[in-house]
Each structure stands twice: as structure tokens, then as C-alpha cells.
Amino acid sequence: MFAILLSDKMDPFYQNISSFPTVIFTFFLTLCVLFWLVAILGLIDLDILDFDIPDPDGDLGVNDTQFTGPDVLAGLMLKFGLFGVPVTIIVSFLSLFGWFISYFVVHFLFGLIPDGLLHYLAGIPVLFGALYISAYITGVVIRPLRPLFRRANQDTLKQVLGQTAIVRTSRVDNNFGEATLDDGGAGLIFKVRSTGKDIFKKGDRVVLLEYLSEQHVYRVISEEEFKG
């Protein structure tokens, strides 16, 4: 097998995966493969890349006068249906589909384009086109997976309410924050919100008091307050 990979017949393959724009998807696909190999060993959690977006307006915060980076990102993810499953799965599918699309476009068409500046100029629309198509395909592929993760979240909900978690972000307030719950493994990461004007800092111990299904977050209070 390795003899085949190192043969001269594989030179076009290496050239394609290392040329722009395929090389960008090759990079992210390699990172995804390494991630899943480590995840299989149980060294990291599936939700390790999940992130929380500060939301000062209580919704996406997109309006007619102001657009922020997180707002636009959240809006695009909703538009393509990239939600309801861990971010690691979404990124993996995006990288895989984008890699295939970019690879075959480069393989069949870029031989007609001279090397140099024209090659990179042609690669820019291919990059964005492959990303757009892969986002659409990923949204379709993960659609049947959402109920599976929803049921898993419901089972988790029954087990974690009343449990103590540790704040992992710089703060937890009414609009932002995450906490980690020790489950005996890699740990569970939850998006959490405080009650009232309470603000918790990284390392504080909080109790998961209530699950807000519309926002997909947990309401928390301090461990001291919970114990009375």
C-alpha cells in the first residue's frame, strides 16, 4: 500500500491536495482525522470545540443597523442548517465535502490554467464555491442526526440537574458562559446563564438548576446558595 502511495503515479494526487485551494481543505481534514483518532482513545470530548456566543440582545442580535462577527456566523449556520449536533461533526463534514469538491475541480479544470497569479485568482471562487456547496450538503446530512443528539441531551438533562459544575469561561452572566461537569470521563460542557445580576468567574462552583429549552442553556446558581 505504501509503495503505491510513494509511486510516481501518485504525483498528481499529491500536487492536487497541496495546491490552492484544495490545500486549505486538506489542512482542516487532516486536523479532523487527528481529532477523531484522539477522540476514539477517549482523551478528549466530542464537544470540545463547541463555543458560546455572547448575545446582548437576547436573540441573534442581527438588525438593520449593526452586524457583528458572531451574529453573522450564527445566522449563516442557521441558514444552512448547521446546528443541533456538535461543532466537531459539522467541521468534519464541511472539511470532507469541501475537500472532495475542491480536489476534483482542481484535477479536471486547473490543468488548463497557467501556474502563477491566474492559478490563485481562479482558486478563490473555487474555494468559496466549494465551501458554500459543502455547507449545504452538510446541512442535509446532519438533519437526521439532530433527533439522536436531542434525545441524548434529554437523557443528560435528567442526570445533571442539581449537579455541581465548574465555570470554564472568563465569566458567567445573564447572556454568556459555559461550565464543565465532571462525568468521570472527559467531562461535559454546558452553556450556562446566571440568575438576576449574579456574575461568576472562571473556576467558580455553580449548580445546574434549570434547563431553558428555548435557549438551550442551563440556569445556574452558586453552590453556596443552593446549599442554603
N, C-alpha and C positions, 0 to 999 in steps of 0.2 A: 504493500500500500504506500509506504513512504517512498519507495523507488518511483512510483507513478507520480507522486506529488513533486518529486525533485527532477522529473524528466523535462526535456526541452518542450514537449507538447503542452506542458502546463504553463509555459511562459506567458501566453496571452491572458490566462486566468489571473496570474499574479499582477500583470500590468493593469487589468481592468479593476481589480479590487483595491489597487493602490493609487489609482488615478482619480482626479477630481471629476465629478462629485461623489463617486462611489466610496472613496476612502473615508468620508465622513460617516457614512452608514456602517462601513467596515469597523471603524473605531468603536462606535456605540454597540454594535452587535457583538464585538469581542468582549466588551465590558459586561454585557448582559449574560454571555455564556459563562464568564468567570463568576459573575454573581450567582447564577443558578447552581454552579458546581459547589460554591461555598455554602449556599443555602441548603443543598441536599445533605451536606455534612452537619447541618444544624447549628452552624456557627453564627448565623445572622438570621434576622426575622424577615418574613416576606414583606412586611410593611415598613421596612427601614427607610425607604425613600419617600414615604407619604409625608406631605407637608401641609401646613395650615396657612391660610391667607388672612391677614388682618382685614376686618370688614367693618369700617366705622359707620356705614350706613345701614347695617343690618341685613343687607342683601348683597348682590354682586357689586353694587356701588357704581355701576355704569350709568351715566346720564348724558344729557345732551351737551354738557359743558366741560366735562372732565373725564379723562380716561387714564387709568394707571396701568402699570405693567401687570400686576396681579389680576385686576379686573378683566383686562383683555384676555389673559391666559385662561381664566376661569370661563369666560364667555366662549372662547374657541373650543375648550374641552366639552362644554355643554352642547355646542353646536354639532360637533362630530360624535357625540355620544360617548366621550371618553371619561366615564365616571362609573362608580358602582363596583369597581374592582381595584385592587392595589395598584399604585403607580408603577411598580416594577413590572407588572404584567403588561400594562399599557405601553411602557417604553420598550419592552422586549418585542412586542408585536410591531410597533412603529419601526423599530430598527430592522427587523426581519423583512417586512414587506417593502420598506424603503430600499433596503439593500438589493432585493431581487429586481425591483423596477429599475433602479439606477444602473445595476450591473448590465442588464440586457439592453438598455438604451445605449450605454457606452459601447457594449460589444458589437451591436449591429449598426450603429449610426456614426460613432465618433471616428471610425476609421476613415470617413470621408472628410473630416475636418482637420486642417493642418495643426500641428502642435504649436504651442505658444499661446499668445493672448486670445486668439479666437477659440481655442480649446476651453479656456477658463470662462470666457464670455458665454459660450454655449452651455457650459456646465451649470451656470447659475439658474436658468429657468428649469433645467432638468432636476436640480436639487429641490427647488420649491414645488415643482410638479410632482415629484416622487413623494415628497413629504405630505402634500395635500391628498394624493390618492391613497397613500398608506394610512393616513389618519381616517379617511372614510372607510377603508376596508377594516381597520382595527375596530372602529365603532360597531360595525356589523358583526364581527367575530366575537366581541366580548358581550354582546347583548344577551345571549343565552346564559352567560356566566354570572350575570348580576343576581338572579334569584338564588344561586348557590351561596354567594357571599352574603346575601341578605339573610338567609336562614342561619348561616354561621354566626352572623352578627347578633341575631336574635337569641341564639343559644348562649353566646358570650354575655349578652345583656343580663340574662338570668343569673349568671355566675358572678359578675363583677360588682353589681350594685351593693354598696355598703363596704366595699373593699378599699384599702388604703393604697394610693398611688403616689409617685414622686414626680414633681414638676420637672420637665426636661427642657422647657423653653426659658427664655430670659425672664418671662413674666406670664402670668395668667390673670386675665381680667374678663370683663363682660364680652369682649369681642375677639379675643385671641388667646391661644395657649394649648399646650399639649402636656400630657403626663404619661408616665410609664408605670405599668403594673407588673410586678414580679409573678410570673406564672410557673416558675420552676424551670423555664427554658430560656429562650432569647428575650422574653418579656413582651408585653402587649403595649402598644402605643395608642392613646386615645386623644381625640380633640376634646378639650375641656373648657368650660366657662365658669367664672366665679358668680356668686350671688351679690346683689347690691353693688357697693363700691369697693368690695374686697379686691385686693391685688396680692397675688402670691409671686414669689421669686423662685428661681431655679433651685431645686433641692428641697423645697418645702413639701411637707406631707399633707396630702389632701384626700378626702373621702368622696368616692363617686356616689352621689346622692340621687341623681335623676337623669334619665336619658331623654333628650329633646329630639324626637324623631324627625321633625321638620328641618332642623338644622344639622342633624347627625352629629350632635355633640353631647357631652355629659356635663351636667351641672355639678359643681363640687363645692365643698366647704372645708375648712381646716379640720385636721384630725382632733384638735383640742375642742373645737365647738361641737363636733359630732359626739364626742365622749361626754359632753355636758360640763 
